[in-house]
Amino acid sequence: MRGTRLRFGISVLGGLIMFLVSAGIHPTSARAAMALYQDPRTGAVYTKKCRTCIFMGSFVPAPQIEQSVTQQTQAQIETERAQMQAQFAQQQSQQQQWNAEMAQQVSSMQPAWRDYADRWYKKVSFGTLIYADYRYMTHTGYGPQFLTQETWPGEGNNGFNSFDITRAYLDFRFTPDENFMARVTPNIYETISGSSASAIADKVGNNTGWGQTVDGNLSYRLKYAYIDYQTFFKKILKIAAMRDDKITFGQQQNPLVDWEENLWGFRYTALTPWNYMSLSSTQVGLAVKGPIKFRELQYADYDVGVYDDASFHAIEQSSYKQVMGRLTVNPLGAHTRYDSLGITGFWDYGYPNKAEDGQFTGLPGAPIANTTSAYGHMTRVAGLLHYTAETWGLIGEFDYGHNAFSANNLFSGSGPADNFTGLTSLTPSAISYANWTKMVQFYQNASTSVQIGWDFLGHVDIPRTPFTLFGLYQQLQPNMQVSKNPLDFYRFDLGLQWLISKNLRVAIDDQNLTYYHDQFTTTTANLLQFGPTKPLSAPITSSVPRGTNMIMLNVEFKY
């Protein structure tokens, strides 16, 4: 009986404990375990011992249970956190190892891709230059080209107009190392050719002819193809003042023309003086060039070379060569090549581009009378005084030439057909042109012809605008040996430029060629001073040619 009661009491006590824990009922003031006692006779449970009670066990209130559970949970969280940190540290270490291995692999690959980048991204450059225009000619006449490869119909074609692409360059430069630089510049241009039977071949000497098949198409030719040796003065001669100088071999810039084009800055609108008269912008030969600097200031710039007598767009026939040189002195010092005050001198001495046997009539030692071939040399001289500031620039120039401006140079833009074909008809107008052409050829192809000219070029920026005023004035006496030369002329190019961006600019300008003598008559007697000649069929009553005027819209794009 007693055992049965005891088991019952324990069961009741266990149920009570479970109920209290699950219900959250607990004495809030308890701070420790409570002792429990039971009276075996009645089964009652007491927290204090009675006379007949027996001890049953201890009861832990709910807060202590929760605290125990919380502590166990916290301990488990800390354990898991420590495990995660250890795992993360292991992963971090492994990632660092992988990164190091990858960096080593990339480092081992760097020489290959760096060499590739240096060769193709740093050592090769591409560029382009386009000259385009629209021109309206209020008056047409005979004269030199205003722009290269730009022609027009002669007298009686007032109102002629056209859209033109006069230049389209692709420029490629390759610099394998600091010692050498190679440049190749193709040029797309409009071809020009005669249409008569006598103009379909170029005669070379007495025995050879070259056929032409150009027909006015757009053609390709090489503008530049040269190699610069850039470190000869820096590394070999070790001249500090000439460390930027170089030796150039190949088809390269003329010492004067390209330099003056950049000094003026408006080549896309008009040709510079000697380029307008006869001097090519490109020569084929060997040159030494560069600045002379002290303490980063330029005090001189020079360009001296030996070249073919032929221009870059002709094949060399001459047995001789020509020598050219330009020297620019900057007495105040210059921060750039064209900055500040400059005094420039240019000299060119050469020969006509003619085969040796072409200088004779066929009889041994007998020269062709009254031509430059009889004496054989040409001279071109220029002296310039110039100043370039940040917003303006001015150039004054004096030109001297000997046999340097022929009839072909005069008629490079437009000329009478019989100058190129040698054909005449029986009409009075044709006879008149034939006589006039003969006069021009005797005056300008004479072996004693002397040229004198004066020029002014300049520009000024309009403040706080993208616009610039620019101009060129040239006056030339094509042969000073003629007492009164009907071919004496002046020309000008005046305009306004709009700089749209660093790559694109446009200009509107007025260009004019004027033969400035009043009209007069030329007879056979006027030609005799240059050698024996057949008499003119009739006096030339209108010796002074008509001038040419055109209004142009010029465009330059470069990159």
C-alpha positions as CSV (number, residue, x, y, z in Angstrom):
1,M,0.0,0.0,0.0
2,R,2.7,2.4,1.0
3,G,4.6,1.5,-2.2
4,T,1.6,2.2,-4.3
5,R,1.1,5.6,-2.8
6,L,4.7,6.4,-3.3
7,R,4.6,5.6,-6.9
8,F,1.4,7.7,-7.3
9,G,3.0,10.7,-5.6
10,I,6.0,10.6,-7.8
11,S,3.8,10.4,-10.9
12,V,1.8,13.4,-9.7
13,L,5.0,15.3,-8.9
14,G,6.4,14.6,-12.3
15,G,3.2,15.7,-14.0
16,L,3.2,18.9,-11.9
17,I,6.7,19.6,-12.9
18,M,6.1,19.1,-16.6
19,F,2.9,21.2,-16.4
20,L,4.7,24.1,-14.7
21,V,7.6,24.0,-17.1
22,S,5.4,23.9,-20.2
23,A,3.0,26.5,-18.9
24,G,5.8,28.9,-17.9
25,I,4.4,29.1,-14.3
26,H,7.2,29.6,-11.8
27,P,7.8,31.5,-8.7
28,T,9.4,34.8,-9.8
29,S,11.1,35.2,-6.5
30,A,12.8,31.8,-6.5
31,R,16.6,32.0,-6.9
32,A,17.4,28.3,-6.3
33,A,16.1,24.7,-6.5
34,M,13.1,23.9,-4.2
35,A,13.0,20.7,-2.1
36,L,9.7,18.7,-2.3
37,Y,8.3,16.3,0.3
38,Q,5.3,14.0,0.3
39,D,3.1,12.6,3.0
40,P,2.7,8.9,2.2
41,R,-0.6,8.6,3.9
42,T,-2.4,11.3,2.0
43,G,-0.1,11.7,-1.0
44,A,0.1,15.5,-0.4
45,V,3.3,17.3,-1.6
46,Y,5.0,19.9,0.6
47,T,7.9,22.3,0.2
48,K,8.7,21.9,3.9
49,K,9.4,18.6,5.7
50,C,6.6,17.3,7.9
51,R,6.8,14.7,10.6
52,T,5.5,11.9,8.4
53,C,6.8,13.3,5.0
54,I,9.6,11.7,3.0
55,F,12.0,13.7,0.6
56,M,11.1,13.4,-3.0
57,G,13.7,15.6,-4.8
58,S,14.4,19.2,-6.0
59,F,12.5,21.4,-8.4
60,V,14.3,24.1,-10.5
61,P,12.1,27.1,-11.4
62,A,11.6,28.1,-15.1
63,P,14.1,31.1,-15.2
64,Q,16.9,28.8,-14.2
65,I,15.8,26.3,-16.9
66,E,15.7,29.0,-19.5
67,Q,19.0,30.4,-18.5
68,S,20.5,26.9,-18.7
69,V,19.0,26.4,-22.2
70,T,20.2,29.9,-23.2
71,Q,23.7,29.1,-22.0
72,Q,23.7,25.8,-23.9
73,T,22.4,27.5,-27.1
74,Q,25.0,30.3,-26.8
75,A,27.7,27.8,-26.3
76,Q,26.5,25.9,-29.4
77,I,26.5,29.2,-31.4
78,E,30.0,30.1,-30.3
79,T,31.1,26.6,-31.3
80,E,29.6,26.9,-34.7
81,R,31.0,30.5,-35.2
82,A,34.4,29.3,-34.3
83,Q,34.0,26.5,-36.9
84,M,32.8,28.9,-39.5
85,Q,35.7,31.3,-38.8
86,A,38.2,28.5,-39.1
87,Q,36.6,27.4,-42.4
88,F,36.6,31.0,-43.7
89,A,40.2,31.5,-42.8
90,Q,41.0,28.3,-44.6
91,Q,39.1,29.4,-47.7
92,Q,40.8,32.9,-47.5
93,S,44.2,31.3,-47.4
94,Q,43.4,29.0,-50.3
95,Q,42.1,32.0,-52.3
96,Q,45.3,33.9,-51.6
97,Q,47.2,31.0,-52.8
98,W,45.1,30.7,-56.0
99,N,45.6,34.5,-56.6
100,A,49.3,34.2,-56.2
101,E,49.4,31.3,-58.6
102,M,47.3,33.2,-61.1
103,A,49.5,36.3,-60.8
104,Q,52.5,34.2,-61.5
105,Q,50.9,32.7,-64.5
106,V,49.8,36.2,-65.8
107,S,53.3,37.5,-65.1
108,S,54.8,34.7,-67.1
109,M,52.4,35.7,-70.0
110,Q,53.2,39.4,-69.8
111,P,56.2,39.6,-72.1
112,A,54.1,38.2,-75.0
113,W,51.1,40.5,-74.7
114,R,53.2,43.5,-73.8
115,D,55.3,43.1,-76.8
116,Y,52.2,42.8,-78.9
117,A,50.8,46.0,-77.4
118,D,54.0,47.9,-77.8
119,R,54.3,46.8,-81.5
120,W,50.7,47.6,-82.6
121,Y,49.2,50.1,-80.1
122,K,52.2,52.2,-79.2
123,K,54.4,51.9,-82.3
124,V,51.9,52.2,-85.1
125,S,49.8,55.3,-85.8
126,F,47.2,56.0,-88.5
127,G,46.0,59.3,-89.8
128,T,44.1,61.0,-92.6
129,L,44.0,64.4,-94.2
130,I,41.3,65.6,-96.7
131,Y,41.2,68.8,-98.6
132,A,37.9,69.6,-100.3
133,D,36.3,72.7,-101.7
134,Y,33.6,74.3,-103.8
135,R,34.7,77.1,-106.1
136,Y,32.8,79.5,-108.3
137,M,34.9,81.3,-110.8
138,T,33.6,84.8,-111.7
139,H,36.4,85.2,-114.3
140,T,38.5,82.5,-116.0
141,G,41.9,83.0,-117.5
142,Y,45.3,81.4,-117.9
143,G,47.6,81.0,-114.9
144,P,49.1,78.7,-112.3
145,Q,47.1,76.4,-110.1
146,F,45.5,78.0,-107.0
147,L,45.5,74.6,-105.3
148,T,47.4,71.4,-106.4
149,Q,45.8,69.5,-109.2
150,E,43.1,72.1,-109.6
151,T,42.4,73.2,-113.2
152,W,39.7,75.1,-115.0
153,P,38.7,76.0,-118.6
154,G,40.4,79.1,-119.9
155,E,39.2,82.5,-121.2
156,G,35.5,82.7,-122.1
157,N,34.2,80.4,-119.3
158,N,33.1,82.8,-116.6
159,G,30.8,81.2,-114.1
160,F,32.6,77.9,-114.1
161,N,32.1,76.1,-110.8
162,S,32.9,72.7,-109.3
163,F,33.2,70.6,-106.2
164,D,36.7,69.2,-105.7
165,I,38.6,66.7,-103.6
166,T,42.1,68.0,-104.2
167,R,43.8,65.9,-101.6
168,A,43.1,62.7,-99.6
169,Y,46.0,61.3,-97.6
170,L,46.3,58.1,-95.6
171,D,49.2,58.4,-93.2
172,F,50.9,55.4,-91.6
173,R,53.9,55.6,-89.2
174,F,55.8,52.8,-87.6
175,T,58.3,53.2,-84.8
176,P,59.9,49.9,-83.9
177,D,62.2,51.6,-81.3
178,E,63.5,55.0,-80.4
179,N,66.1,54.9,-83.1
180,F,64.0,54.7,-86.2
181,M,60.6,55.8,-87.6
182,A,59.2,54.9,-91.0
183,R,56.4,56.8,-92.7
184,V,54.3,55.9,-95.7
185,T,51.6,58.3,-97.0
186,P,49.6,57.4,-100.0
187,N,47.9,60.3,-101.9
188,I,44.6,60.1,-103.8
189,Y,44.5,62.8,-106.5
190,E,42.8,63.8,-109.7
191,T,44.9,63.0,-112.8
192,I,45.3,65.4,-115.7
193,S,46.2,64.5,-119.3
194,G,46.1,66.0,-122.8
195,S,43.6,64.8,-125.4
196,S,45.4,65.3,-128.7
197,A,47.5,62.8,-130.5
198,S,50.7,64.7,-129.8
199,A,50.0,64.7,-126.0
200,I,49.5,60.9,-125.4
201,A,53.2,60.3,-124.7
202,D,56.0,61.9,-122.7
203,K,59.2,62.3,-124.6
204,V,62.4,61.4,-122.9
205,G,65.6,62.5,-124.5
206,N,65.8,62.0,-128.3
207,N,64.9,58.3,-128.5
208,T,62.4,57.4,-125.8
209,G,58.7,57.9,-125.1
210,W,56.4,56.9,-122.2
211,G,52.7,56.4,-122.8
212,Q,50.0,57.9,-120.6
213,T,46.6,56.3,-119.6
214,V,45.3,58.7,-117.0
215,D,42.1,60.2,-118.6
216,G,41.2,62.4,-115.6
217,N,40.6,59.5,-113.1
218,L,41.3,59.7,-109.4
219,S,44.7,58.0,-109.0
220,Y,47.0,56.9,-106.3
221,R,50.6,58.0,-105.9
222,L,53.0,58.1,-103.0
223,K,53.3,61.4,-101.2
224,Y,55.8,60.3,-98.5
225,A,57.9,57.2,-98.0
226,Y,60.9,57.7,-95.8
227,I,62.9,56.5,-92.8
228,D,64.1,58.8,-89.9
229,Y,67.2,57.9,-88.0
230,Q,66.2,59.8,-84.8
231,T,69.1,59.2,-82.4
232,F,72.2,59.7,-84.4
233,F,73.0,63.1,-82.8
234,K,71.8,62.0,-79.4
235,K,73.5,58.7,-79.1
236,I,76.3,58.6,-81.6
237,L,77.6,62.2,-81.7
238,K,76.1,63.0,-78.3
239,I,75.4,66.7,-79.0
240,A,72.9,67.9,-76.4
241,A,71.7,70.9,-78.4
242,M,70.9,68.7,-81.4
243,R,69.4,65.7,-79.5
244,D,66.1,66.0,-81.4
245,D,67.7,66.2,-84.9
246,K,67.5,63.3,-87.4
247,I,68.7,62.0,-90.7
248,T,66.0,61.3,-93.2
249,F,66.2,59.1,-96.4
250,G,63.5,58.7,-98.9
251,Q,60.6,60.6,-100.3
252,Q,60.2,63.4,-97.8
253,Q,59.1,67.0,-97.1
254,N,60.7,69.8,-99.1
255,P,62.9,71.9,-96.7
256,L,60.9,75.1,-97.4
257,V,57.4,74.3,-98.6
258,D,56.1,72.1,-95.8
259,W,57.7,74.2,-93.2
260,E,56.2,77.4,-94.5
261,E,52.8,75.8,-94.9
262,N,52.8,75.0,-91.2
263,L,54.1,78.4,-90.3
264,W,51.3,80.1,-92.1
265,G,48.7,77.5,-91.3
266,F,46.3,77.8,-94.2
267,R,47.7,75.6,-96.9
268,Y,44.2,74.0,-97.5
269,T,43.1,77.3,-99.0
270,A,46.1,78.3,-101.2
271,L,49.6,77.4,-102.1
272,T,52.6,79.2,-100.5
273,P,54.7,81.4,-102.9
274,W,57.4,79.1,-104.1
275,N,55.0,76.1,-104.2
276,Y,52.7,78.3,-106.4
277,M,55.5,79.2,-108.7
278,S,57.3,75.8,-109.3
279,L,58.8,74.2,-106.2
280,S,57.4,70.8,-105.3
281,S,56.3,70.1,-101.7
282,T,58.0,66.7,-101.7
283,Q,61.6,65.7,-102.7
284,V,63.3,62.3,-103.0
285,G,66.8,62.1,-101.4
286,L,68.8,62.3,-98.2
287,A,68.5,65.1,-95.7
288,V,69.7,66.2,-92.2
289,K,67.2,68.3,-90.2
290,G,66.1,69.4,-86.8
291,P,66.2,72.1,-84.1
292,I,69.1,73.5,-82.1
293,K,68.0,74.0,-78.5
294,F,69.5,75.3,-75.3
295,R,67.7,74.9,-72.0
296,E,64.6,73.7,-73.8
297,L,64.4,76.8,-76.0
298,Q,64.8,76.6,-79.8
299,Y,67.3,79.1,-81.2
300,A,67.6,77.6,-84.7
301,D,66.0,75.1,-87.0
302,Y,67.6,73.7,-90.2
303,D,66.9,71.3,-93.0
304,V,69.6,70.5,-95.6
305,G,69.5,67.8,-98.3
306,V,70.5,66.4,-101.6
307,Y,67.6,65.3,-103.9
308,D,66.6,64.2,-107.4
309,D,66.0,67.0,-109.9
310,A,62.6,65.4,-110.5
311,S,59.7,66.1,-108.2
312,F,58.1,63.3,-106.3
313,H,55.5,62.7,-109.0
314,A,58.0,62.4,-111.9
315,I,60.7,59.9,-112.8
316,E,64.3,61.1,-112.6
317,Q,65.9,61.6,-116.0
318,S,68.7,64.0,-115.0
319,S,72.4,62.9,-114.4
320,Y,72.6,65.7,-111.8
321,K,71.2,66.3,-108.4
322,Q,69.9,69.4,-106.6
323,V,70.9,70.8,-103.2
324,M,68.4,72.5,-100.9
325,G,68.8,74.1,-97.5
326,R,66.8,76.1,-95.0
327,L,68.0,77.8,-91.9
328,T,65.7,79.5,-89.4
329,V,67.2,81.6,-86.5
330,N,65.1,82.5,-83.4
331,P,67.0,85.3,-81.7
332,L,64.6,85.5,-78.8
333,G,64.3,81.7,-78.4
334,A,61.1,79.7,-79.2
335,H,59.1,77.3,-77.2
336,T,57.9,75.5,-80.4
337,R,59.1,75.2,-83.9
338,Y,57.0,78.1,-85.2
339,D,56.9,80.3,-82.1
340,S,58.3,83.8,-81.6
341,L,60.5,85.9,-83.9
342,G,62.2,84.1,-86.8
343,I,64.6,84.9,-89.6
344,T,64.7,82.3,-92.3
345,G,66.8,81.8,-95.4
346,F,66.4,79.2,-98.2
347,W,68.5,78.2,-101.1
348,D,68.0,75.7,-103.9
349,Y,70.4,74.9,-106.8
350,G,69.6,72.2,-109.3
351,Y,69.1,71.3,-113.0
352,P,66.2,70.6,-115.3
353,N,64.9,67.1,-115.1
354,K,66.1,66.2,-118.6
355,A,68.0,63.2,-120.0
356,E,71.6,64.1,-121.0
357,D,71.1,63.5,-124.7
358,G,67.9,65.7,-124.6
359,Q,70.0,68.8,-124.2
360,F,71.3,68.6,-127.8
361,T,69.8,68.9,-131.2
362,G,71.4,65.7,-132.5
363,L,74.5,67.4,-133.7
364,P,77.5,66.7,-131.5
365,G,77.8,69.4,-128.8
366,A,75.1,71.6,-130.3
367,P,72.7,72.8,-127.6
368,I,69.1,73.6,-128.2
369,A,68.9,77.3,-128.5
370,N,67.1,79.6,-126.1
371,T,66.1,76.9,-123.5
372,T,67.2,76.3,-120.0
373,S,68.7,73.1,-121.3
374,A,71.4,75.1,-123.0
375,Y,72.8,76.3,-119.6
376,G,71.2,73.8,-117.4
377,H,70.9,75.2,-113.9
378,M,68.1,76.6,-111.8
379,T,68.2,78.6,-108.6
380,R,65.6,79.4,-106.0
381,V,66.2,81.7,-103.0
382,A,63.9,83.0,-100.3
383,G,64.3,85.2,-97.3
384,L,61.7,85.5,-94.6
385,L,61.1,87.6,-91.6
386,H,58.3,86.2,-89.4
387,Y,56.7,86.5,-86.0
388,T,54.1,84.1,-84.5
389,A,52.2,84.9,-81.3
390,E,49.4,83.0,-79.6
391,T,46.6,84.7,-81.5
392,W,48.3,86.1,-84.6
393,G,51.1,85.7,-87.1
394,L,52.8,87.7,-89.9
395,I,55.3,86.6,-92.6
396,G,57.2,88.9,-95.0
397,E,59.1,87.1,-97.8
398,F,61.4,88.0,-100.7
399,D,62.0,85.5,-103.6
400,Y,64.7,85.3,-106.2
401,G,64.8,82.7,-109.0
402,H,66.9,81.9,-112.0
403,N,65.2,79.7,-114.7
404,A,62.7,78.8,-112.0
405,F,59.4,79.8,-113.6
406,S,58.7,78.3,-117.0
407,A,55.8,78.5,-119.4
408,N,54.6,75.2,-118.1
409,N,54.6,76.5,-114.5
410,L,52.6,79.5,-115.7
411,F,50.0,77.3,-117.4
412,S,49.8,74.6,-114.7
413,G,46.2,75.7,-113.9
414,S,45.0,76.7,-117.4
415,G,46.7,77.5,-120.7
416,P,46.2,77.7,-124.4
417,A,45.9,74.2,-126.0
418,D,48.7,74.8,-128.4
419,N,51.2,75.2,-125.5
420,F,50.6,71.5,-124.7
421,T,49.9,70.1,-128.2
422,G,51.9,72.3,-130.6
423,L,48.9,72.3,-132.9
424,T,47.4,75.4,-134.5
425,S,44.5,76.0,-136.8
426,L,44.1,78.6,-139.6
427,T,41.5,80.6,-137.7
428,P,42.7,84.1,-136.7
429,S,42.0,83.4,-133.1
430,A,44.2,80.3,-133.2
431,I,47.0,82.2,-134.9
432,S,46.8,84.8,-132.2
433,Y,47.0,82.2,-129.4
434,A,50.0,80.5,-131.2
435,N,51.9,83.8,-131.3
436,W,51.0,84.6,-127.7
437,T,52.1,81.1,-126.6
438,K,55.4,81.6,-128.5
439,M,56.0,84.9,-126.7
440,V,55.4,83.2,-123.3
441,Q,57.7,80.4,-124.1
442,F,60.5,82.7,-125.2
443,Y,60.2,84.9,-122.1
444,Q,59.9,82.1,-119.6
445,N,61.9,79.3,-121.1
446,A,64.9,81.5,-121.8
447,S,68.1,80.3,-120.1
448,T,68.7,83.8,-118.6
449,S,65.3,84.3,-117.0
450,V,65.3,85.9,-113.6
451,Q,62.4,85.9,-111.2
452,I,61.8,88.5,-108.4
453,G,58.9,88.4,-105.9
454,W,57.5,89.9,-102.7
455,D,55.0,88.2,-100.4
456,F,53.0,88.7,-97.2
457,L,51.1,86.0,-95.3
458,G,49.3,86.3,-92.0
459,H,46.4,85.6,-89.7
460,V,44.7,87.0,-86.7
461,D,42.1,85.3,-84.4
462,I,38.9,87.1,-83.6
463,P,38.8,87.3,-79.7
464,R,36.4,85.0,-77.9
465,T,35.2,83.4,-81.2
466,P,36.2,80.3,-83.2
467,F,36.9,82.6,-86.2
468,T,40.2,83.7,-87.8
469,L,40.9,86.2,-90.5
470,F,43.7,85.1,-92.8
471,G,45.4,86.4,-96.0
472,L,48.2,86.0,-98.6
473,Y,49.5,88.5,-101.1
474,Q,52.1,87.6,-103.7
475,Q,53.7,89.8,-106.4
476,L,56.0,88.3,-109.0
477,Q,58.0,89.4,-112.0
478,P,58.5,86.2,-113.9
479,N,61.4,87.4,-115.9
480,M,63.2,90.6,-115.0
481,Q,65.2,90.5,-118.2
482,V,62.1,91.5,-120.2
483,S,61.9,95.3,-120.2
484,K,58.1,95.2,-120.0
485,N,56.8,91.7,-119.3
486,P,53.1,91.3,-119.9
487,L,53.2,88.3,-117.5
488,D,54.0,90.3,-114.4
489,F,51.3,89.5,-111.9
490,Y,50.0,89.6,-108.3
491,R,47.6,87.3,-106.5
492,F,45.8,87.3,-103.2
493,D,43.8,85.0,-101.0
494,L,41.7,86.7,-98.3
495,G,39.2,84.8,-96.1
496,L,37.5,83.9,-92.9
497,Q,38.1,80.6,-91.2
498,W,35.7,78.8,-88.8
499,L,37.4,76.3,-86.5
500,I,34.7,73.8,-85.8
501,S,36.8,71.3,-83.9
502,K,40.4,70.3,-83.6
503,N,39.8,67.9,-86.6
504,L,37.6,70.0,-88.8
505,R,37.8,73.6,-90.1
506,V,36.2,75.4,-93.0
507,A,37.0,78.7,-94.7
508,I,35.3,81.1,-97.2
509,D,37.8,83.1,-99.2
510,D,38.3,85.2,-102.4
511,Q,41.3,84.4,-104.6
512,N,42.5,86.5,-107.4
513,L,45.2,86.4,-110.1
514,T,45.8,89.8,-111.8
515,Y,48.3,90.6,-114.6
516,Y,48.8,94.2,-113.7
517,H,50.3,95.9,-116.8
518,D,48.0,97.9,-119.1
519,Q,47.4,96.3,-122.5
520,F,50.2,96.7,-125.1
521,T,51.6,95.2,-128.3
522,T,54.5,92.8,-128.6
523,T,56.4,92.3,-131.9
524,T,59.2,90.0,-133.1
525,A,61.8,92.6,-132.2
526,N,60.9,92.2,-128.5
527,L,61.8,88.5,-128.6
528,L,65.2,88.8,-130.3
529,Q,67.1,89.6,-127.0
530,F,66.6,86.0,-126.0
531,G,68.2,84.5,-129.1
532,P,67.3,83.8,-132.8
533,T,63.6,83.2,-133.4
534,K,61.2,82.8,-136.3
535,P,59.2,86.0,-136.7
536,L,55.7,86.2,-135.3
537,S,53.0,85.7,-137.9
538,A,51.5,89.0,-136.7
539,P,52.1,91.5,-133.8
540,I,50.4,90.5,-130.6
541,T,48.1,93.4,-129.9
542,S,46.8,92.0,-126.6
543,S,50.0,90.8,-124.8
544,V,48.6,91.0,-121.3
545,P,46.4,88.0,-120.4
546,R,43.1,88.2,-118.6
547,G,43.1,87.6,-114.8
548,T,41.3,84.9,-112.9
549,N,39.0,85.3,-109.9
550,M,37.1,82.7,-107.8
551,I,35.2,82.5,-104.6
552,M,35.9,79.3,-102.6
553,L,34.5,77.3,-99.7
554,N,37.5,75.2,-98.4
555,V,37.3,72.3,-96.0
556,E,40.1,70.5,-94.1
557,F,39.6,67.3,-92.1
558,K,42.6,65.7,-90.4
559,Y,43.0,63.1,-87.8
